[in-house]
Amino acid sequence: MSGGDPRESRDPREPRERRFWTAGPDRVVSLDPFAIMGVVNATPDSFSDGGQFSNAEEAAQYALQLVEEGATIIDIGGESTRPGAARVDAEEQVRRVVPVIARVRSHSGVAISVDTTLAAVAEAALEAGADIVNDVSAACEDPAMLPLVARKGAGLILMHRLAPPGEDSYSDRYAEPPIYDDVVREVASYLLARADIAMTAGVAREMIALDPGLGFGKSVAQNYELIARTGELAALGYPILVGASRKSFVGAVTGREDPEQRIIGSVVAAVAAYGGGARIIRAHDVGAHREGLQVARAVLRGAGI
């Protein structure tokens, strides 16, 4: 991967920190002081909460509960992206996510993202009421994704990963860590390149957010380096999303093997990334993250930041 300066292609006229994210034709998400993205997995095999819901109504009610706890975005996915997960075709993903999205939209004006790499799923989700496409392949997997997002005027999250789930490993289980000359610079360069490609396809710059992909193709140490240097990613001028919630690299330092017992570590990781400029926090435990981020915001204000 390229080791060039990731800031070289950034337009110097663009602000280093955005206070709002235009996440759809009629959707503006406030990033001041932060936005929490609540996770709803309509899957049987996600690493932390797979099989939690027996039907779409239960999943939708859970999503609405997350809104009550402070989520301003709800991320709904129908395919697990955990290491080793089996792929799910578009038809099955649509069957899983569209009824949930439609029910949430009928009860709430919350921003909704669909977690998918397939354009057919994204299109069905957007038609059902979603605003944002959260593509963990950075729109590499399906060439129809970027034209679709541009045509629909949807928000777009581009994430860095080294390999699809079937070829990846949990951060604490690599026999040999993934090789980077400088993980932060290489992740930043990749994301900037994908953002440029998205804009060439017609996606407006203000619709794009970037995700360094914590836990995707990174060792435990590399994940923590990305968090510690979040400021370098925020300097790219795009909203930065981080998702440390319940992941194995959190358990690796806390000794918590059960993902549901990693809440405290997850909040600390989110707060550290927030201090570096990340403003969209993807989390399972929304209430705990909201409280942690509120305190972090108070500390930053007390420091005059």
Secondary structure as UniProt FT lines:
FT   TURN            6..9
FT   TURN            12..13
FT   STRAND          20..24
FT   TURN            25..26
FT   STRAND          27..30
FT   STRAND          35..41
FT   TURN            47..51
FT   HELIX           56..69
FT   STRAND          73..77
FT   TURN            83..84
FT   HELIX           90..107
FT   STRAND          111..115
FT   HELIX           119..128
FT   STRAND          132..135
FT   TURN            136..139
FT   TURN            143..144
FT   HELIX           145..152
FT   STRAND          155..159
FT   HELIX           165..167
FT   TURN            171..172
FT   HELIX           183..200
FT   TURN            201..202
FT   HELIX           205..207
FT   STRAND          208..211
FT   TURN            214..215
FT   HELIX           220..228
FT   HELIX           230..234
FT   TURN            235..236
FT   STRAND          240..242
FT   TURN            245..246
FT   HELIX           248..254
FT   HELIX           259..261
FT   HELIX           263..275
FT   TURN            276..277
FT   STRAND          280..283
FT   HELIX           286..302
FT   TURN            303..304
//
